[in-house]
């Protein structure tokens, strides 16, 4: 868990209480996925079930020196498959409106913007809600 928390602090702009990571793992361990390289965690994704028919991606992070190698795609596809296996109809996530790279990444994986939330983040930035419908 320590390495995921460390990687989150290196890759995400928001700072999270470390106990959140344990909490998310406890409520949905199958939604807590890591990718390793040479025995070190270089990426992670955390998702949860929000209802019997919906899921949410809470965080995704890949070590900067391992980006652009398909690790993020591998993580998101593995989590989406987990949701499909549980008959989830759709998955939501929030992304900062100024994070064009992430928005493009999520578009590439079938997510579409469905809403805009003002001052979603602690620092006052806005967020888009993005959704992907899952075919069952």
VOKELUM-307712 format. One record per residue (C-alpha): z, y, x; residue number from 1; residue in three letters. Coordinates in steps of 0.1 Angstrom, whole numbers, plus 5000, padded with zeros to 4 digits. Layout:
% residues N
(node (Z,Y,X),NUM,'ALA')
...
//
This chain:
% residues 136
(node (5000,5000,5000),1,'UNK')
(node (5008,5023,5029),2,'UNK')
(node (4972,5023,5042),3,'UNK')
(node (4958,5031,5007),4,'UNK')
(node (4982,5061,5004),5,'UNK')
(node (4973,5072,5039),6,'UNK')
(node (4935,5069,5032),7,'UNK')
(node (4940,5088,4999),8,'UNK')
(node (4956,5117,5017),9,'UNK')
(node (4927,5118,5042),10,'UNK')
(node (4899,5115,5016),11,'UNK')
(node (4911,5132,4984),12,'UNK')
(node (4918,5169,4978),13,'UNK')
(node (4947,5163,4954),14,'UNK')
(node (4980,5151,4967),15,'UNK')
(node (4997,5123,4948),16,'UNK')
(node (5033,5110,4948),17,'UNK')
(node (5032,5077,4967),18,'UNK')
(node (5050,5060,4938),19,'UNK')
(node (5019,5065,4916),20,'UNK')
(node (5000,5040,4937),21,'UNK')
(node (5026,5013,4931),22,'UNK')
(node (5027,5022,4894),23,'UNK')
(node (4990,5019,4890),24,'UNK')
(node (4990,4985,4908),25,'UNK')
(node (5018,4972,4886),26,'UNK')
(node (5001,4982,4853),27,'UNK')
(node (4967,4969,4863),28,'UNK')
(node (4965,4950,4896),29,'UNK')
(node (4929,4939,4890),30,'UNK')
(node (4919,4976,4889),31,'UNK')
(node (4933,4982,4924),32,'UNK')
(node (4905,4972,4948),33,'UNK')
(node (4902,4978,4985),34,'UNK')
(node (4875,4972,5010),35,'UNK')
(node (4884,4962,5046),36,'UNK')
(node (4865,4963,5079),37,'UNK')
(node (4879,4947,5110),38,'UNK')
(node (4912,4941,5092),39,'UNK')
(node (4916,4978,5082),40,'UNK')
(node (4914,4993,5048),41,'UNK')
(node (4885,5017,5048),42,'UNK')
(node (4881,5022,5011),43,'UNK')
(node (4898,5019,4977),44,'UNK')
(node (4893,5024,4940),45,'UNK')
(node (4919,5025,4913),46,'UNK')
(node (4912,5020,4877),47,'UNK')
(node (4933,5013,4846),48,'UNK')
(node (4928,5002,4810),49,'UNK')
(node (4933,5030,4786),50,'UNK')
(node (4928,5010,4754),51,'UNK')
(node (4915,4976,4744),52,'UNK')
(node (4880,4990,4747),53,'UNK')
(node (4881,5016,4774),54,'UNK')
(node (4889,5020,4810),55,'UNK')
(node (4893,5049,4834),56,'UNK')
(node (4886,5054,4871),57,'UNK')
(node (4915,5073,4886),58,'UNK')
(node (4907,5075,4923),59,'UNK')
(node (4881,5064,4948),60,'UNK')
(node (4881,5070,4985),61,'UNK')
(node (4862,5059,5015),62,'UNK')
(node (4870,5067,5051),63,'UNK')
(node (4847,5095,5063),64,'UNK')
(node (4833,5074,5092),65,'UNK')
(node (4823,5046,5068),66,'UNK')
(node (4806,5067,5041),67,'UNK')
(node (4770,5063,5034),68,'UNK')
(node (4771,5025,5040),69,'UNK')
(node (4775,5014,5004),70,'UNK')
(node (4813,5009,5004),71,'UNK')
(node (4818,5033,4975),72,'UNK')
(node (4791,5016,4955),73,'UNK')
(node (4805,4982,4963),74,'UNK')
(node (4840,4994,4951),75,'UNK')
(node (4827,5010,4919),76,'UNK')
(node (4805,4981,4910),77,'UNK')
(node (4833,4956,4915),78,'UNK')
(node (4856,4976,4893),79,'UNK')
(node (4829,4980,4866),80,'UNK')
(node (4824,4942,4867),81,'UNK')
(node (4862,4938,4861),82,'UNK')
(node (4860,4960,4831),83,'UNK')
(node (4829,4942,4818),84,'UNK')
(node (4848,4909,4822),85,'UNK')
(node (4875,4923,4800),86,'UNK')
(node (4850,4934,4773),87,'UNK')
(node (4856,4971,4779),88,'UNK')
(node (4830,4992,4761),89,'UNK')
(node (4831,5024,4783),90,'UNK')
(node (4847,5039,4814),91,'UNK')
(node (4857,5075,4819),92,'UNK')
(node (4866,5095,4850),93,'UNK')
(node (4872,5131,4859),94,'UNK')
(node (4855,5149,4888),95,'UNK')
(node (4857,5184,4900),96,'UNK')
(node (4829,5206,4888),97,'UNK')
(node (4822,5218,4923),98,'UNK')
(node (4820,5183,4939),99,'UNK')
(node (4782,5179,4937),100,'UNK')
(node (4782,5149,4960),101,'UNK')
(node (4806,5129,4938),102,'UNK')
(node (4788,5140,4906),103,'UNK')
(node (4756,5127,4921),104,'UNK')
(node (4772,5095,4932),105,'UNK')
(node (4786,5089,4897),106,'UNK')
(node (4752,5097,4881),107,'UNK')
(node (4736,5071,4904),108,'UNK')
(node (4761,5046,4889),109,'UNK')
(node (4752,5054,4853),110,'UNK')
(node (4779,5080,4845),111,'UNK')
(node (4770,5110,4824),112,'UNK')
(node (4789,5143,4818),113,'UNK')
(node (4804,5143,4784),114,'UNK')
(node (4830,5171,4786),115,'UNK')
(node (4843,5200,4807),116,'UNK')
(node (4881,5205,4812),117,'UNK')
(node (4892,5240,4823),118,'UNK')
(node (4919,5240,4851),119,'UNK')
(node (4923,5203,4852),120,'UNK')
(node (4934,5201,4888),121,'UNK')
(node (4967,5214,4902),122,'UNK')
(node (4948,5242,4921),123,'UNK')
(node (4931,5254,4889),124,'UNK')
(node (4897,5238,4895),125,'UNK')
(node (4878,5226,4864),126,'UNK')
(node (4867,5191,4859),127,'UNK')
(node (4839,5172,4842),128,'UNK')
(node (4847,5141,4822),129,'UNK')
(node (4820,5115,4829),130,'UNK')
(node (4814,5083,4810),131,'UNK')
(node (4795,5051,4815),132,'UNK')
(node (4788,5028,4787),133,'UNK')
(node (4791,4992,4796),134,'UNK')
(node (4767,4966,4782),135,'UNK')
(node (4785,4935,4772),136,'UNK')
//
